Amino acid sequence: MTGVPDPSDDRLRGEAERILRDLVGSPGAALRPDQWAAVRALVVDRSRALVVERTGWGKSAVYFVATALLRRTGAGPTVIVSPLLSLMRNQVDAARRAGINAETINSANTTEWDGIRARVRDGAVDVLLVSPERLNNPDFRDEVLPALAAEAGLVVIDEAHCISDWGHDFRPDYRRVASVLAGLPARTPVLATTATANARVTADVAEQLEHGPHTGRVVVLRGPLDRESLHLAVRPVTDHAGQVAWLSENLPRLTGSGIVYCLTVAAAEQVAERLRAAGVDVRPYTGQTDPAERLECEADLLANRVMALVATSALGMGFDKPDLGFVVHVGAPASPIAYYQQVGRAGRATQRADVFLLPGTDDAAIWDWFAAQAFPDERAVRATLEALEDAGGPLSTQALESRVDLRRSRLEMMLKVLDVDGAVRRVRGGWTHTGLPWAYDAERYARVAATRAAEQAAMLDYQSTAGCRLAFLRAALDDPELAADPGWECGRCDRCGGVFPDVAPEPGAVTAARAASRVAGVEIAVRRAWPTGMSTLGVPVSGKVAEGERAETGRAVARLDGIGWGQALRGLFAPGPDGAPVDGDLPEQLRAPVLATLHAWSPQVDGVVVVRSASRPQLVTHLAAGVSRHLGVPVVGAVAPRPGVGPGRHDVNSATRLAGVWRRLELDLAPEVLAGLRGRSVLLVDDRVDSGWTVAVAARLLRSAGADAVHPFALGLG
């Protein structure tokens, strides 16, 4: 094949559909009108196109068919920017079914990169999938990407809503795509695809596709978002016990296998544990699951060896199991758009898929926590830029932590945004200041925050709507066909008279689930190494925490982000109406789990040392006194704040947090207690453990004073 046939000739479409049939394994497969329009725009016109179509419509078919056609004309490989490892694996498998040689460069196959690069140079790779994070890896960006951009036959931006500030899943790394597009030759076709973009996001992504030289206008193709297989229902708001009881009773009633989505890692792990205890065959799947185990989980679900994966959003975009029979949400996502994206995993090749939302009583608190991880304030940004400028050379993220008071996750996100804005640059060895002027766009961040708040309000409206649920979701995504038929109803959801297989759990089952979820006691893992660069903060420690200065593994009643007692603890530590901490005696409902934790743990100690609190002194004192009575040992003293040193911030990085704790804490033990401490074991009592540095510093003080062992105990962990 020496050239593209005349577009008026049906031969090109016929060839495209032969490729499609190989891809999907169906002899009767044919391109949808918009699929053909997109393929033609890419192959014949060499245009840039944005395809917004529902999950299961066949967006990947567009770029694989276009790739095969373009490769036959001598075009270079297709480069696909793809956000998730599970999505990459599915895409590679799909491409190979059509005889398209696909490879991927991501964090899970670093040992294979050199060989893949060699095959790309040799022309043996038709499709190369890369993660957005890879676009700014110094070696990849400087040595691999320029050649790829110059030689690519097609560039694909999958899940393109991630480009937009206004998208429900915005990712700073995706904003680098605009700079990639700006460097492409004018005749390189570009395809952006997503299933979850409202009108605002669609316009934003289309505008970003305009970057750089290209031929013609950006072609935007949007289709209807109705999914005839989806049967949507919302059940009453309940606590975690009610949610687990519903799942235990109803998952076995549902057809096929599916996904149970949870809002946090701890919830996913604990819900999976409770369901397994109830005899339901599930596995947890989160961003913290080992990569090899994640592969096993995906394979088990694909082969129906488990009834469900209990997952966070880590199992989301692009996971391809067309016969998923159900999706259940334990807690509501923060926007209808994110919700539509996740429920779209189900029913792609089945006549019916049941979709249930089980709203939780603490959903809003979880949304607020995630919102708090948003872009830091201007003060933190300026401090970071000044630290990089003063360094005179690259600083690693780890080294920056000792100079800037931000947690690692927030610091990394901020650096990515600053990199895209041109203020910093990632190089070998870390980050450098570019010297270019930078302005804090407070107005933009405020607009994004307002948009997020509106999305949360819309999610609450979805739960309470008296109208068709699918119509509500289609409206949230500005479905153009719905606008033409405003009275449309799906006829399948619980508002449209749909019939569902679930039953309300018996009150006794909820009580039993509550009892099971409220088994008290989780481990407190102690710090075993000091952060790097502590000398720059005036703290004389480095390397491993010496065994003779270390605490023992401790216990807390529950994780703050977990189910069961976690919800009660979140309420205990929630600020009052004025934003200040609320102090008082330990609530009655938490006294039994404290005693249960101590009873199951049975620490052998000679006395209790309390960590005095500036924010909740009465709570900690009351807790320590009760623990002392239960164990039959005295309260022998305290680890206390130094006079005049106020409480440190908790929303900072590890090094800064340790430095604040180090400067603040000292022993407050009577001389006779100090004299008799050698060889003794003590229980260190605090209200909550988050970073772990209070425990580490307090243990070091006590061990240095002669204590043989320090056993940490707290109400909350996290």
C-alpha positions, 0 to 999 in steps of 0.5 A, a space after each residue: 500500500 503506497 498511499 491512502 486511497 481516494 476518500 470517496 472510495 469505499 475501499 478505505 472504509 472496507 479495509 478499516 472494518 477488516 481491521 476492526 473485525 480482527 480487533 474485536 474478534 467479530 466477523 460482523 463488526 462494523 464502524 459506527 458513523 462517528 468512529 468512521 468520521 474520526 478514523 477518516 479525519 485522522 488518516 485522510 485529513 491528518 487532523 486533530 480530533 476530540 471524541 467524547 463518547 460513552 464507555 464501551 462505545 469503541 474509542 480505542 477501536 478508532 486509534 487502533 484502526 487508524 494506527 493500522 491504516 497509517 502504518 501501512 502508508 509508512 507512518 511512524 508509531 502511534 504514541 498513546 498517553 495513558 493514565 493507568 497501568 490496568 488501562 495500558 495492559 488492556 490496550 496492549 492486549 487489544 492491539 495485539 489481537 489486531 496484529 498491532 505490535 504494542 509496547 508500554 513504558 511505565 513504572 512497572 517495567 523499568 527493566 524493559 525500557 532499553 529493549 523497548 526503545 531499541 525496538 521503537 528505533 528499529 520500527 518494530 513497534 506500532 504503538 507505544 503507550 506511555 504514562 503522563 508522568 513519563 513525559 517529564 522524566 528527564 531521560 525520557 523527555 530529553 532523549 526519547 520524546 523528541 525523536 518520538 514526537 518527530 516520527 510519530 504517525 499518530 498521537 493519542 491522549 486517552 482519558 483526555 478529561 485529565 488535561 482540564 482543570 475543570 475535569 473530575 480527575 485533573 492531573 498536573 502531569 497531563 498538562 504537559 501534553 500541550 507542550 508535546 502537541 506544540 512540538 509536533 510536525 503540522 501533519 501529525 494527526 492527534 486524537 483525544 478521547 474521553 467518556 466523561 466530559 461536560 461541555 466546559 471540559 470538552 471546550 477546554 480540551 479542544 482549546 488545548 488541542 489547538 496548541 502547535 502547528 496542525 492542519 485544519 480545525 479540531 474535529 469534535 465528535 460527541 455522542 449520546 450517553 445513554 447506556 441501555 444496560 444500566 439500571 441505576 438505584 440509590 439506597 438510603 444513607 447509612 453508616 458503614 455497618 449498614 453498607 457492609 450488611 447490605 453488601 453481605 446480603 445482596 452481592 450473592 443476589 447479583 448476576 455475574 461479577 463486578 466492582 465494589 468501589 470505596 472512597 478510601 484505601 482503608 475502607 476498601 481493605 476493611 470492607 473486603 475483609 468483612 465480606 470475606 468473613 461473611 463468605 463472599 469471595 472478593 479481593 481488595 484493589 487499591 493504589 497501595 496494592 502491590 503491582 504483582 497482586 494487582 495483576 492477579 486481582 485483575 486476572 481473577 475478576 476477568 476470569 470470574 474467579 472472584 465475585 468482585 474486587 473491592 476497589 478505590 478509583 485505582 481500578 477505573 478508567 479503561 479497565 475492560 471487562 465487558 460482561 461486568 454485571 454490577 457496580 456498587 459504590 460504598 460512599 458517593 464519589 465527589 461528582 456525578 461525572 466521576 460517578 458516571 465514569 465508574 459505573 460505565 465499567 458495567 454492562 458493556 456487553 450484557 443486557 442488564 447491569 445493576 448499579 447501586 449507590 450506598 451513600 455514607 454518613 461521612 461522605 462529605 467529611 471524606 470529600 473535604 479531606 480530599 479537597 484539603 489536598 488541593 494546590 497549596 497557598 502562595 506562601 508555600 509556593 514562594 518558599 519552595 521557589 526560594 529554596 530552589 533558587 538558594 540551592 544553586 543546583 538541583 534539589 531532590 523532592 526528599 531534600 526539599 522536604 527539609 526546607 519546605 513545610 509540605 507533605 510529600 504528596 502535596 509537594 510533588 503535586 505542586 512541583 508538577 504544576 510549577 513545572 508545567 507553568 515554567 517556574 521549575 524544571 525537573 532534571 537529573 538529581 531533582 528540581 531546579 528553579 528556571 528563573 522565569 517569573 511566576 504569578 500565583 493564580 489565586 482566581 483560577 484556583 478559587 474557580 476550580 475550588 468553587 467548581 468542585 463544591 458545585 460538583 459535590 452539591 450536584 452529587 447530593 442532588 443526584 441522591 435525592 432527585 425525584 426524576 430519572 437518575 440516568 437523565 440526571 447524569 446525562 444532564 450533568 455531562 451536557 449530553 447533546 441528545 438529552 438537550 433535544 429531548 428534555 423529558 427523556 426517562 430511562 425507564 430502568 432506574 429506581 425512579 422510573 419504576 425499575 425492579 431490582 434484585 436487592 433486599 434491605 438487610 435485617 436490623 439484626 444483620 446491621 447490628 452484627 455488621 456493626 459489632 464485627 466492624 467495631 472489633 477494636 485494635 490496629 497496630 501502630 508501626 513505629 518509625 525506623 529511620 529519620 528523614 534525610 537532611 535533618 541537620 539543615 533543620 537543626 536536628 542532630 539525627 540521621 540514618 536509622 533510629 537506633 534500636 536502643 532509642 526505638 519504641 515497640 510496635 503499639 496499638 490504637 483503637 482504630 484507623 481514622 479513615 477506616 470503618 467501624 470505630 473510625 467513624 466515631 473517632 472522626 467525630 471526636 477529633 472534628 473541630 467545633 463550630 468555631 474551628 477550634 478543637 473540642 476537648 472533654 472526657 473520653 466519650 462513653 461509646 469509646 471506653 469499651 473499645 479502649 478496654 477491648 484493645 488493651 485486653 487483646 494486646 495485654 502490654 506488660 508495663 510498669 507505668 503510664 506516661 501521658 503525652 500532654 496535649 495543648 489542644 485536648 488536655 482533658 481528653 488525654 488526661 482522662 484517657 491515661 487515668 482510665 488506662 492506668 486503672 485498667 492495667 493496675 499501674 500508676 501514671 508516672 509522668 508525662 512527655 510535655 511541651 516546653 514552656 512557650 513552644 506552641 503546637 506545630 502544624 500537622 499538614 507539613 512534610 515529614 522532616 518539618 513535622 519531626 523538627 517541630 516535635 523535636 524542639 517542642 517535647 521534653 520529659 516531665 518526670 519526678 526525680 524519683 521516677 527518673 531514678 527508678 526508670 532504668 529497666 522499666 517498661 512504660 505505656 506511652 498514651 496519646 490521643 492520636 498518632 499521625 506522622 509517628 514523630 511524636 512517638 519516635 521523639 518521646 520514645 527516644 527521650 524515655 529510652 535515653 533516660 533508662 526505660 527498657 521499652 516504650 509501648 505506644 497507645 492511642 485512640 486514633 491512627 492516621 
